[in-house]
Amino acid sequence: MELSLPSQQTCPHCDSNVEADPKRGETVCTECGTIVTEGTVDHGPEWTAYTASEREDCSRVGRPTTASLHDRGLSTVISQEDRDAHGRRLSSRKRQQMRRLRTWDERYRTRDSKERNLRQAFGEINRMSSALGLPKPVRETASVIYRRALAENLLIGRSIEGIATSAVYAAARREGIPRTLDEVTTVARVERQRIARAYRVISTELAIEPSDPTAYLPRFASELDCSEDVHREAHDILETVSGTTYTSGKHPAGLAAAALYASACLTGEQLTQHEISNVADITRMTIRTHYRELIDQYGTDDRG
């Protein structure tokens, strides 16, 4: 670890010595415990090398690879600025040469149909993920799912947009920050039915595990401004039916919505089916149906 001490080598309160804590990224006073600085950047490597050859093999050159780019971020791009190394503008002849070089560079980087397919798909994945407010790990997972679908020839007879959208839907569920199918449909360029059909194909062929209904609870509870008691009770209800045949084939968001309604009824908190329906994008009929069944499964009398 290479944590550099700040220019202030003593504690501002007691003038004692300070020392760096590499695990927490902090500089702490050894006498009074005051944290002098925090969030210190570690400029050292994140690996351990014991020999010269290991250090050479582990050397960090260039940016890390990413699954969300068709070339995994390994290729380079010719700058659009028509200037030389000294910042001077290029002559008209040189500018024409650079334009031709950029054209050929672009063609080479997407020289076959697979590269063009990935580039279009990952553009869609990034666009939809951004619109849905999904973080980078979800985009990476969606890109990996799409690559697997392409390798398994699942795109035959299906659109790039359909598989890409279903990959985003699957990735969000897998990463524990799911979005409902209706939410994904609002930012997609294909209709809901095609997304659902494509998702069924990739989840079956790629053996993608169905999402846990409890993953929907934090977001729904936050948007509904539920109490901690309601959230906890809903989680217990879902834990009770988890792994049973009851949850098989049922929409996880619907189960989460019904569990919140059941929990509100059991704890005496005012929470209507209409409010939950609007937040979860689930019909009130679905909530009522699951609610009765969850109460029966939970083994508690309906107090709502």
Helices and strands as residue ranges (DSSP letters): E 18-21, E 26-29, E 35-37, H 52-57, H 92-109, H 113-132, H 136-151, H 160-174, H 181-187, H 192-205, G 213-216, H 217-224, H 228-241, G 245-247, H 252-267, H 273-280, H 284-298
